[in-house]
Amino acid sequence: MRLGQQIDELYAMDLRVKAAQAVVSKLNKLRDKLDARLQRSFKAEQLEGTKGRKAVASLRKSHYPTIKNRRKLDKWILKHKALDLYQSRLMQKAYFERLEEGQSVPGVEVFTKVSVSVVKRKD
């Protein structure tokens, strides 16, 4: 297959994926509305779960920590050597800004991700 054909095939696939994602996005919004309505019904009926003819539903609660005071948290983490509370992810923008300012950030290696960018021709 020629390069031009491969490019066109990839572009066509991108269009199909974009169309499918639009459909999924709409369905997710509808699902979120149904979920919210069901949660309100559970609360009104004081239920933790119940069943229909085809499915069973129950409330599931998950707890997520959120940072309320970053300075206090950082101080505590460093004092107690609790670095496992941090995620091992660097902010790309902040890292490259430091490099541009001439700062060296030890212990970091940059990798390059290579991908193909395909856009519609403007003939």
Order of alpha helices (4+ residues) and beta strands (2+ residues): alpha-beta-beta-alpha-alpha
